[in-house]
């Protein structure tokens, strides 16, 4: 995992363009949901990590799975990283493929209403940044035809 200023410096000097895309996945229950190397990055450290990469001219973003956190914690975490993201985050809908996985969902995330509310909350946090989702970048998206009340056109065509 890239976390040091020295690593960001090396990338800025040798590998640009480069997008640092954190594997945020969720903001709560990280030790339960992620392997130790990923879980050790605390949610409160994420905005600073992105800001340090951004300060070196690197693009920044993250992946997040909607349905693993309570709505208020999701909104808090996304809001904290909105200003330091240069690429629209990859928001994925949590899919429970087994009964065990279904038990990992936060209460309410088994309903369409949860995901519609999450979509609205994410739009409120991200729309002011000017960043927009690109449908083909995410295989489990929340957006298909509109985003923040505007038509969402596929960037490929």
Beta strands, then each sheet from edge to edge (+ up, - down):
strand 1: 19-25
strand 2: 59-66
strand 3: 90-93
strand 4: 146-147
strand 5: 150-151
sheet 1: 1+ 2+ 3+
sheet 2: 4+ 5-
end
